[in-house]
Amino acid sequence: MGTIPAEELGIVAVHEHIGYGMPGSELDSKWWKTPEERYAETVPKLRQFHEYGGGTFVDATGICNGRDVDYYKSLSKKTGVHIVACTGFVGGDTALPHFARASVEYLAKVFVHEITVGIGDTGAKAGVIKVGVSRGGRMTELDKRIYRAAARAAAATGVPILTHLAIDPQPAIEIFNQEGLPLDRVLFGHADDGLNAPNTPSEWIMSQGGRIGFDTFGYETELPDPPFWARPRKERLDHFMDLVEKGHLNQLLASADANCSPLGWPGVKGHTVNYIFEDLIPDLRRAGLDEASIKALFIDNPADFLSIHA
């Protein structure tokens, strides 16, 4: 709906999805939903988020994965929640051939256009750039092209970068350094999930200046039907608190990576963005995190990260 002053962002869910699916999911007859069904599924979750005190929902759904900016605008008007859209790709393996075959220069131009001019004819501009590591656990050559294009666009426009996975970070950090992008403009995401946390050098990334996203809170092995990336609730919380106790609070951000209305797959039942308020913040308080630290985690750190740095 327009540029948001950082001080008006409020409590931020920094890595979420209005509706995420793989390219082509809109053609899947089993899981296809009408716009009305998606709307009915999504609005109550965002209204509850707003009632709990949530201010801003960062949609980390990239190009080709179900991003629908006109839909986001209608949801924002309906619920009062600021929605930040992204440009970029969840990973090279989600980029359709038109983009997968494109040069770094072309991709950077696309990203810059969506940030400075707008996304399609919506009149809305992207506020973050999404990049990611493709399936397999190592950055592909396409991933590296996308990361380099994102680094150039971020350096040119001042918007930050969100990553899908923080595994294999050395090539990413080399690219960001080569392109002159300060690493505090990068949030290395999904550092906490059960599948990738053992292979994510979170403290090394932070030592290089990067930020770390514990943004799969709520995907727990205790769920009735947990996803393959689930992790025991206490294990994730203990991991997070260990990093806080080591003095890394200012480089940490937290979110739930929830999917309001999944596209082309059933999603994970029993998990929404409101896990942040219903479970995570109470867990953090019980673990000893004070109110100033909770404010830093959900208000101050995201505001600094999302601010456009000229």
Salt bridges, closest charged atoms under 4 A:
GLU41 OE1 - LYS33 NZ 2.86
ASP93 OD2 - ARG135 NH1 3.02
GLU105 OE2 - ARG152 NH1 3.61
GLU114 OE1 - ARG67 NH1 2.76
GLU141 OE2 - LYS144 NZ 3.52
GLU179 OE2 - ARG148 NH1 2.79
GLU179 OE1 - ARG152 NE 3.17
ASP192 OD2 - ARG236 NE 2.94
GLU203 OE2 - LYS246 NZ 3.07
GLU203 OE1 - HIS248 NE2 3.76
ASP215 OD2 - HIS15 ND1 3.42
ASP215 OD1 - HIS190 ND1 2.65
GLU220 OE2 - ARG233 NE 3.65
GLU235 OE2 - ARG231 NE 2.77
ASP238 OD2 - LYS234 NZ 2.61
ASP242 OD2 - LYS246 NZ 3.16
ASP257 OD1 - HIS15 NE2 3.58
ASP257 OD1 - HIS17 NE2 3.12
ASP257 OD2 - HIS190 NE2 3.82
ASP279 OD1 - ARG233 NH2 3.23
ASP283 OD2 - ARG233 NE 2.77
ASP283 OD1 - ARG286 NH2 2.57
GLU291 OE2 - ARG285 NE 2.85
ASP300 OD1 - LYS295 NZ 2.87
ASP304 OD2 - ARG211 NH2 2.58
